[in-house]
Amino acid sequence: MKIIKTINEIREQVSSAKSSGMRVGFVPTMGALHAGHLSLIQAAQKACDFVVVSIFVNPTQFGAGEDLDKYPRNLELDAAKCEALGVDVIFAPQVSEMYPDGFDSWVEVGGEITKVLCGRSRPGHFRGVTTVCAKLFNIVLPDAAFFGQKDAQQLAVIRKMVRDLNMPLSIEACPIVREESGLAMSSRNDYLSDIQRVDAAIIYKSLLASEELFLSGERRSSVLRSKIASMISSVDYAKIDYIEIVDPDTLMPVEIVENKALVAVAIEFGPARLIDNIILSLNNA
Ligand code: PAF
């Protein structure tokens, strides 16, 4: 497995894979790889012949005062995990390779989709995500890119960017991978103490409780949201950023859940801001 740092070299590698007829799969990451990332890699390997994983802590998606500096970085460990899975190439550029002096072009998805949910408390975050993903898609030129459903808003925003800008790749969503307690896998779980990690299982439990209410006939979002809020508030230091019930594609609020809706939460859990979600659907009944 090669670890490539330059745009020219990754382009050469992908172009030679494509010229031998291979379908190229791409898994963009910021490293600190956990089982969630590994499931994306495995999905890419199932669907494609040549898999590129990018490892790049993208500074433009972090706001002032966020965790850019302390975000976990361990290329050696990440590379060992990728190698064990049989990844073909890691693309791990320096910041100066992606954002050289004079860089001043941005890709921004407009409308409400980037302003609601995490967009409200993280202004500029999605502009950083869409800019780096557009750049990575242009560099790697994959046939398909694989994203986790845990970042449901990121997924919806990327899908919209790809659709609006006619980018020639498919975006594949992969299910959330959870720890045994139900806590959604995230690189930021490493910020939690052992006790906080145990307490944080309440997030998924509260989402499941809202699903149970929904499946027993409750359709009012206000009631479903209150159930989640009261369970999360049982942990006295957990601060609710948002609990929203929205259309899974547009992310616009849904007051009465007819068939399908996304329940998305963001909780400040001690040192970590944790997000999670669940899809309410009558088909889950
Ligand atoms: O989900 C992430 O890890 C990042 O937002 C991504 C898609 C790699 C862009 O930096």
Boltz pocket constraint, residues with backbone or C-beta under 6 A from the ligand:
constraints:
  - pocket:
      binder: B
      contacts: [[A, 28], [A, 29], [A, 30], [A, 56], [A, 58], [A, 61], [A, 128], [A, 129], [A, 132], [A, 133], [A, 151], [A, 154]]
      max_distance: 6.0
